[in-house]
């Protein structure tokens, strides 16, 4: 046994394999996505140890299957059940773990977000158990380096992709690749040493030292070079945009997975209580998905653009928004009168919210809520007397799916005339809180603000100029790459990338307005959603999550603006009395006073000509889009057929299907690598004759029917056994057996046409017989 140990076991290979499995699992654990991820590290190490032991053992394949199954059902529940801290007895922990796991799986099968983190930890434990066990087994029993490296590498890279926030964690990837290169070098050396010993060549330990030193130095240089090279998103924006478009095409699948992982910290996308905390980074992707969050029964007024507010932010620093010092005040609907928010109640409306998503304590409201039907707390700044500046409204207990709450709010619609005539002298509480700018704010933002507002006198026109600039000069995108470190994300968004989503649009407008001396703040929540005329409610989904700026006008209050290019601009009444035959008639709505879009103020004076061309202007891009779509279909089709034709010609002339596998095998042999079994099978199949490939259908049929032929069985014996199982295919079996025998022993054997069709008839009969074993027809 000792000789066998020294011949097949290698301690450096075992240690490197354990290290690879641990680094991959540890990269998941350090994300902090949920509690209990330490168990994944333990499971990965135990799986690697078991894989090493089984790989070194002499057990056959059947015994290995039973051993793996037994250890899996013993080790995984024992470790994962330790996460149930409430139970003291081991049997109770097992029962609780199984019950909670079953409940989470049931929730996932219904297509609902899973709020139980135990499911994620259990799935990751099972995944890393299988990966570590398989990798360690392959490297010890077969010296298979790719099987030892690729399985743990793939989940590690996926975790790195979804958790790139802290750059120091990237060193785990570098350490992994260093260990992987050392493992490949060690396995290659062991293979060469075996070959040297067979040829009686004495090498000593110097080659091992030289190879190891060279591998370490080369790998470290490659890793350092990768770190020092600028990121592709900085050098090649077009490549990064293409990558984002590929990601967007997988958005639906990604959201389905995120429903399964909704319990992870920072991953939930639907519940406002989780989405908007006291701090909000700008992020890299907009919220998406058709999952319904809540329904709102509110007056459907054409002149009203509803925004459903969740939280207000007032301080920007280091690429994220926070809420500065505020008060948390209790609110009891039975005892407290409606709040005073500093506005005259021009029109008070009552709105009903019906919750459709995860439990949440953070409630959504209209812009100026004054009363809410649920007891809870308000986050606010107390102004003079009993006047409040509201930041958020929370419930004392979470609101759950199907529950309702009513909100009374003040609704008002300032006119353009009122906004233009508002004074530009602001109260102290507004200047102290809503003119804050970071000390290290780039000067380019201040200069852009000055350039956009220098030709305007009042705050409204300045705000309008900034709004229109963002809507026309910045491209909307659901995802963007991470801004480079050391650069302010808003400045990078405005001057380098020039593309983004609502968080960046709204943040840019707030900073530009504050740079111009105009108080502004960031508000997050949801856009109005889709109005259901039959149910008379707004259906708000996850994709309606939104951020927008609010601007303060003395004597009026906070007014919303919409810089995000993906949404329609906000309109306001003009406030001017139209006269018959005046230009205002053009802007008069069918049922109301004259109105302006935001962009209307920047259009040329010849408005009638512009309006007459609207229909043509809208039809032209649709026609062009249709033409380009068909152009790409034609180009893709021609390219595909051209590739097929070129491949067919190359196959006729050079027999690529035979040469390619042989070429790959030559590479393995040249560099003294173990040729994998799949490559050997590919080579044999590529060099087989048509009769041999057709006869393979007999072997396949026997295997499918549970009669795996022994290695020593002759072709005639295999054909005879299959005729017993498939008497209806006797003619086809005899034909293939006869032609196969002629091919083996006759120098110039004739070939029957359509052998592939005969082979597929045998496969069809085998599948049919297999199905009828378990699903017999009536009368059989």
HELIX and SHEET records of a PDB file:
HELIX    1   1 UNK A    2  UNK A    8  1                                   7    
HELIX    2   2 UNK A   11  UNK A   29  1                                  19    
HELIX    3   3 UNK A   38  UNK A   56  1                                  19    
HELIX    4   4 UNK A   61  UNK A   80  1                                  20    
HELIX    5   5 UNK A   81  UNK A   83  5                                   3    
HELIX    6   6 UNK A   90  UNK A  109  1                                  20    
HELIX    7   7 UNK A  117  UNK A  141  1                                  25    
HELIX    8   8 UNK A  145  UNK A  162  1                                  18    
HELIX    9   9 UNK A  167  UNK A  169  5                                   3    
HELIX   10  10 UNK A  170  UNK A  198  1                                  29    
HELIX   11  11 UNK A  206  UNK A  228  1                                  23    
HELIX   12  12 UNK A  232  UNK A  235  1                                   4    
HELIX   13  13 UNK A  237  UNK A  249  1                                  13    
HELIX   14  14 UNK A  251  UNK A  260  1                                  10    
HELIX   15  15 UNK A  272  UNK A  275  1                                   4    
HELIX   16  16 UNK A  416  UNK A  421  1                                   6    
HELIX   17  17 UNK A  428  UNK A  434  1                                   7    
HELIX   18  18 UNK A  443  UNK A  453  1                                  11    
HELIX   19  19 UNK A  459  UNK A  473  1                                  15    
HELIX   20  20 UNK A  489  UNK A  492  1                                   4    
HELIX   21  21 UNK A  493  UNK A  497  3                                   5    
HELIX   22  22 UNK A  502  UNK A  515  1                                  14    
HELIX   23  23 UNK A  542  UNK A  544  5                                   3    
HELIX   24  24 UNK A  584  UNK A  587  1                                   4    
HELIX   25  25 UNK A  599  UNK A  602  5                                   4    
HELIX   26  26 UNK A  607  UNK A  612  1                                   6    
HELIX   27  27 UNK A  614  UNK A  654  1                                  41    
HELIX   28  28 UNK A  656  UNK A  670  1                                  15    
HELIX   29  29 UNK A  677  UNK A  687  1                                  11    
HELIX   30  30 UNK A  690  UNK A  704  1                                  15    
HELIX   31  31 UNK A  715  UNK A  725  1                                  11    
HELIX   32  32 UNK A  727  UNK A  729  5                                   3    
HELIX   33  33 UNK A  730  UNK A  745  1                                  16    
HELIX   34  34 UNK A  755  UNK A  774  1                                  20    
SHEET    1   A 3 UNK A 279  UNK A 281  0                                        
SHEET    2   A 3 UNK A 320  UNK A 322 -1                                        
SHEET    3   A 3 UNK A 315  UNK A 317 -1                                        
SHEET    1   B 6 UNK A 369  UNK A 372  0                                        
SHEET    2   B 6 UNK A 404  UNK A 410 -1                                        
SHEET    3   B 6 UNK A 348  UNK A 355 -1                                        
SHEET    4   B 6 UNK A 292  UNK A 297 -1                                        
SHEET    5   B 6 UNK A 537  UNK A 541 -1                                        
SHEET    6   B 6 UNK A 530  UNK A 532 -1                                        
SHEET    1   C 4 UNK A 307  UNK A 313  0                                        
SHEET    2   C 4 UNK A 520  UNK A 527 -1                                        
SHEET    3   C 4 UNK A 545  UNK A 553 -1                                        
SHEET    4   C 4 UNK A 557  UNK A 561 -1                                        
SHEET    1   D 4 UNK A 327  UNK A 331  0                                        
SHEET    2   D 4 UNK A 376  UNK A 382 -1                                        
SHEET    3   D 4 UNK A 388  UNK A 399 -1                                        
SHEET    4   D 4 UNK A 360  UNK A 363 -1                                        
SHEET    1   E 2 UNK A 475  UNK A 476  0                                        
SHEET    2   E 2 UNK A 499  UNK A 500  1                                        
SHEET    1   F 2 UNK A 572  UNK A 573  0                                        
SHEET    2   F 2 UNK A 595  UNK A 596 -1                                        
END                                                                             
